[in-house]
């Protein structure tokens, strides 16, 4: 039952994050859909961690494959926060839209982190469920 509550909570927070992203694009005063390119980063960010957990066999705290996955994931997350700033500095989007997209980024990435914390730590969990 706790897994269902966690899944519902994570999906609710993901919906809140996507709402912030869409508000940054679709409000009448902003009206530019360039910030939707951060969806690519949302899709790419968990992939290195999934691969490293699948490939590495030992559960030690330091593993070269896992460290590389953390490095690549960090690059993807920083890029997703950098894209709206670059678009706002170039006057492609307004700064208000940049703030909404950055808020959506924070909520979405905390949701992804919450998924890994809730569903990735137990021994009874298997990746074949997903």
C-alpha positions in Angstrom: 0.0 0.0 0.0 2.9 2.3 0.7 4.2 1.8 -2.8 0.8 2.9 -4.3 0.8 6.1 -2.1 4.3 6.9 -3.2 3.5 6.3 -6.8 0.4 8.6 -6.6 2.4 11.3 -4.8 5.2 11.1 -7.4 2.7 11.3 -10.3 1.0 14.3 -8.7 4.3 16.1 -8.2 5.2 15.3 -11.8 1.9 16.8 -13.0 2.6 19.9 -11.0 6.0 20.3 -12.6 4.6 19.8 -16.1 2.0 22.4 -15.3 4.6 24.9 -14.4 6.4 24.1 -17.7 3.3 24.5 -19.8 2.4 27.7 -18.0 5.7 29.1 -19.0 4.9 28.3 -22.6 1.2 28.8 -23.0 0.3 31.9 -20.9 -0.9 34.7 -23.2 1.9 37.1 -22.3 4.6 34.5 -23.0 3.2 32.5 -25.9 6.4 30.9 -27.1 6.9 27.2 -27.0 10.7 27.0 -27.1 11.0 26.0 -23.4 9.3 22.7 -24.2 12.7 21.4 -25.4 13.5 20.7 -21.8 11.2 17.7 -22.1 14.1 16.0 -23.9 16.2 16.5 -20.8 13.5 15.0 -18.6 13.5 11.9 -20.7 17.3 11.6 -20.9 18.1 12.2 -17.2 17.3 8.8 -15.7 18.7 6.8 -18.6 22.4 6.8 -17.4 21.4 5.7 -13.9 19.2 2.9 -15.2 22.0 1.7 -17.4 24.6 1.8 -14.5 22.3 0.0 -12.1 21.7 -2.7 -14.7 25.4 -3.1 -15.7 27.1 -2.9 -12.3 26.9 -5.9 -10.1 28.3 -4.8 -6.8 26.5 -2.4 -4.5 29.6 -0.6 -3.2 29.4 3.1 -2.6 32.0 3.9 -5.3 31.9 2.3 -8.7 33.3 3.7 -12.0 30.2 3.0 -14.0 28.0 4.5 -11.4 30.2 7.6 -11.0 30.2 8.1 -14.8 26.4 7.8 -14.8 26.1 10.5 -12.0 28.4 12.7 -14.0 26.4 12.4 -17.2 23.1 12.8 -15.3 24.5 16.0 -13.6 25.4 17.4 -17.1 21.9 16.7 -18.3 20.3 18.4 -15.3 22.5 21.4 -15.5 21.8 21.7 -19.2 18.0 21.7 -18.5 18.4 24.6 -16.1 20.8 26.4 -18.5 18.5 26.2 -21.6 15.8 28.6 -20.3 18.4 31.0 -19.1 20.1 31.1 -22.5 16.7 31.5 -24.2 15.8 34.4 -21.9 19.2 36.1 -22.4 18.8 35.8 -26.1 15.3 37.4 -25.7 13.6 34.3 -27.3 11.5 33.9 -24.2 10.6 36.3 -21.4 12.2 36.1 -17.9 8.8 35.2 -16.4 8.6 32.2 -18.6 12.2 31.3 -17.6 11.2 31.4 -14.0 8.2 29.2 -14.5 10.3 26.7 -16.5 13.0 26.7 -13.9 10.4 26.0 -11.2 9.0 23.1 -13.3 12.5 21.8 -13.7 13.1 21.7 -10.0 9.8 19.9 -9.3 10.3 17.4 -12.1 13.9 16.6 -11.1 12.9 16.2 -7.5 10.2 13.8 -8.6 12.7 11.8 -10.6 15.0 11.7 -7.5 12.1 10.7 -5.4 11.4 7.8 -7.8 14.9 6.5 -7.4 14.8 6.9 -3.6 11.4 5.2 -3.2 11.6 2.5 -5.7 15.4 1.9 -6.2 16.7 1.2 -2.7 15.0 -2.0 -1.6 16.2 -5.6 -2.3 12.6 -6.7 -3.1 12.4 -4.3 -6.0 13.1 -5.5 -9.5 13.5 -3.3 -12.6 11.4 -5.7 -14.6 8.3 -4.2 -13.1 8.9 -1.0 -15.1 
